[in-house]
């Protein structure tokens, strides 16, 4: 399905980080991501899920690295289908 959700802490000001991550995902994996949803949250949350499975969670990660997130998302995406 290749649906990506970025949940970010709105009161913490993490929207710019979510936007930067979303932009990087869409430019790197163009055509492979079928949906990208931004979900405002609270409590310091910054989590990225692919098809409901978490690939990055700031609560359990030391570093926030967009390149690492993009690579993890890419590893979870199903390959594009070729239509003949």
Secondary structure, 3 states (H helix, E strand, C coil): CCEEEEEEECCCCCHHHHHHHHHHHHHHCCCCCCEEEEEEECCCCEEEEECCEEEEECCCCCCCCHHHHHHHHHHHCCCCCCCC
